[in-house]
Amino acid sequence: MATADQIAARESVNVHEAKTHLSRLLERVERGEELTIARAGTPVAKLIPVGSVNARLRVRGRFKGRIWTPDDGNASLSWHVVPGFPAE
């Protein structure tokens, strides 16, 4: 098993180490680091600071007023472009 100092030097930790050293990992994340948690060497989750760029990308309503749909909806689409899709 890795020591806390060895874990501190990595960007990826396994699930057991994450559970054992969660407080230390959260301190690193609070300083702006991004950490990956892996199970059997396969990345499964990422710890990122709440105010990071990645977190801001997922804000609901972020593009409100920037994206619009034409009033005629899909009427201007050419249905022959999508084979097998029934035209109305």
C-alpha positions in Angstrom: 0.0 0.0 0.0 1.2 3.5 -0.9 2.1 6.0 1.8 0.4 9.4 2.0 3.5 11.1 0.5 3.5 8.7 -2.5 -0.2 9.4 -3.1 0.4 13.2 -2.9 2.8 13.0 -5.8 0.3 11.3 -8.2 -2.7 12.6 -10.2 -4.4 9.2 -10.1 -5.3 7.1 -7.0 -7.1 3.8 -6.6 -10.4 3.6 -4.7 -9.0 2.2 -1.5 -6.4 5.0 -1.3 -9.1 7.5 -2.0 -11.2 6.2 0.8 -8.3 6.1 3.2 -6.9 9.5 2.4 -10.0 11.4 1.3 -9.3 14.5 3.5 -5.8 14.9 2.1 -7.1 14.5 -1.5 -9.8 17.1 -0.8 -7.1 19.5 0.4 -5.3 19.1 -2.9 -8.5 19.6 -4.8 -9.1 22.8 -2.8 -5.7 24.1 -4.0 -6.8 23.6 -7.6 -5.6 20.2 -8.5 -7.6 17.7 -10.4 -7.4 14.0 -9.4 -8.5 10.8 -11.0 -9.9 7.9 -9.0 -9.3 4.5 -10.7 -10.6 1.0 -10.0 -8.2 -1.8 -11.0 -6.2 0.8 -13.0 -9.2 2.0 -15.0 -10.2 5.7 -14.4 -13.8 5.9 -13.1 -14.1 9.4 -11.6 -12.5 12.7 -11.4 -12.2 15.0 -8.3 -12.2 18.7 -9.5 -12.6 22.0 -7.6 -16.2 23.2 -7.6 -15.3 26.5 -9.3 -13.2 24.9 -12.0 -13.6 25.4 -15.7 -15.0 21.8 -16.1 -17.6 22.4 -13.4 -18.7 25.6 -15.1 -19.3 23.9 -18.4 -22.1 21.8 -16.9 -24.1 24.8 -15.6 -27.8 24.4 -16.6 -29.0 27.3 -18.7 -25.5 28.5 -19.6 -26.4 29.2 -23.3 -29.9 30.8 -22.6 -30.5 33.5 -25.1 -27.6 32.4 -27.3 -29.2 29.4 -29.0 -32.5 29.6 -30.8 -34.9 27.3 -32.7 -36.7 28.6 -35.8 -40.4 29.0 -35.4 -41.1 26.5 -38.1 -39.2 23.9 -36.1 -38.2 21.0 -38.4 -40.3 22.2 -41.4 -37.2 23.4 -43.2 -35.4 20.1 -42.9 -35.1 17.9 -45.9 -36.4 14.5 -44.8 -34.7 12.6 -47.6 -31.4 13.4 -45.9 -32.3 10.9 -43.2 -33.0 7.5 -44.9 -35.9 5.6 -43.3 -37.2 8.5 -41.3 -40.9 9.1 -42.1 -41.8 12.5 -43.5 -44.8 14.2 -42.0 
